[in-house]
């Protein structure tokens, strides 16, 4: 199983690179933090995309300790940090949001965008599999974490509800790196986030 995961990781990274993104490999969360902090040190301020993955590797605390200004969900920053909800085998990065602020900041505004993506976010298929992965593994835990009143928060299973508290309202599929955006995808050979 680990060999299959390693092959998928390498193939996906190559496809993301072909889609115009800079790509880096990290064997661990600690190594991913070092890569991200190298980007942070080049920035006067950092936008934070509210990511469980970034929390798990300790980016926010490290950035604040370095003296860099950290802004929540801002697109008027030098560097915007986030994760991905899923990445397809052919290299499409997929994110789902409630307000769209996280995906908006990854599309335009910041000078540089950095994704930190755990191997558990990779799918061995296309867009349908990516969306299914997000709804199965990311939406319910995020709704619980955010205290949302949704069926998935109560049951742990997505029902494609019509709740006003629903956090899966906006989806961005990155077919290629957006024009004018400098973007790095850091792939971590560990399971991180939802």
N, C-alpha and C positions, 0 to 999 in steps of 0.2 A: 504493500500500500504506500509506504514512504517513497519507494522508487517511482511509482506512478505520480505521486504528488510532486516530486522533484522534476520529472519530465514536463508535467503540466505547467509548473512555475517557469521553467526555462522557455517553453514554447510561447506562453502568454507574454512574458517579458519581451521576447523578440517581436511579437505582433504589436504590442503597445509601442515599441520603438519605431516600427514601420509606420505607425499612425502619427508620427511626428513628436512624440513625447521623449524627453530625456528619461533614461531608466537607470536605476541603481539597485543592486542586490545587497541585502543585509541578512546575515545568517541568524541574527538574534535581535530581540527588541533593543538590547543595549547598543548594538551596532547601528540599528536604525536611528536611535536617538543621536548618536555621533554624527551621522550623515545630515540629519535635520538641523542639528545645532550648528553645523558648518554653514548652512543656509541662513540660519537666524543671525549669526554673527555678521553677516553682510547686509543686514537690514536695520533700519531705524525703528520700524514698528512691524508688528506681526498681527494678522487677523487670524482668529481662531474659529474653526468651523464646527465646534461642538461634537467631537468625535470620541467615542469610547476607546478606539484604537490609540489615539493620541494620549488619552488619559492613562492608558495602561503602560505606555512607554515613558511617561513622565515629561512630555515636551513642555507643557505649560509652565510647570514649576521651574524647569531648567531655563526656559526663556526668561521668565521673570527674574530668576536669580542672576542672569547675565546682564540685567539692567535694561533689556529691551522692552518697549511698551507693547503690551498685548491687548488687542481690541477684540471684542466679541462680534462675530458675524459682520465684518466690515469689508467693503471692497475698495476703500481708499487707503490701502496699506501697501507697504513694500512687498510683503510676503504673506500669502494666505495658506494656512495649513488645514488639511482635512484628510479624510480617508475616502474609500469607495465602499458602496454597499455590495457591489459585485463587479467582476471583470470577466468578460467572456474569453473563451479560448482564442478567438481571433482578434483580441485586443481592444474591445470596446469597454470603456469605463462607464458604469451605470450607478447613478445616485438617485435616491427618492427623498423628497423633503415635504414638510408640512407647509412652510411659508415660502420656500424657494430661496431663502437668503443664502444658504450654504452653496447651492448650485449656482446662484447668480454670481457670487464672489469667485467661483472657480472658472467662470466664463469670461468675465472682463473686469477690469479695474486694477487689481494688484499687478505689480511689476513681475512677480514670480509666484507660481502656485506649486505647492508640494503636497502630493498624496502619499500617505503611508498605508500600505495595503498588506494585510496578513494573508498567508496562503489559504486560509479558510474562505476568503472572499472570491476565490477563483472558481469558475464553473467550466466543466468539460463539455461545453455546448454553446448555444447562441443566446440571443436576447430573451427568449421565453424562459430558458433555464435560469438566466440571471434574475429576472423579475420573480420567478418562483422561489429562488434562494433568498432574495430580500424579504419577501412576504413570509416565508417560513422561519427564517433565522434572525431577521433584524427588526422587523416592525413591532412584533409583540414585546420583545424585551425593551425596546426603546419607549414604547407606550407605557409600560410599567415603570421604567426609570423616570419618566417625565410626569407620572401621575395622571395620565390621560384616562378619560372615561370612555373606553372603547371595548367592543366585544373581545378583541384579541388580547387586551390587557388583562381581562378577566379569565379567558380560557387558554391563552397561549397560541391560539389558532386564528389565522386571518380568515375573515368571512367576507372580505371586500365590502365592508360596511359603508353606511352613509352617515356616520357619526360626525358631528361638527368638530370633535376632538381628534379625528383621524389625522395621522401624521404622514400618510402616503397620498399626497395631493399633487405633487409636482415631480416629474421624472425627467432627468437629463441623461441622454445617451451620447457619449463622446465618440463619434465615428472617427474623428481626428482631433489633434490639438487645435483649439480655436486660434484663428488668425490673430497675431499680435500678442499672444499669451506665451510667456516662457513657463514651461511646466515640467516638473520632475515627478516621476512615479517611483517611489521606493518600495520594492517588494521584499517582504520580510518572510523568511523561511520558518515562521511560527504562526500559530493560530492567535489572532488578535481581534478584539472587538466583536461586534455582532455580524 
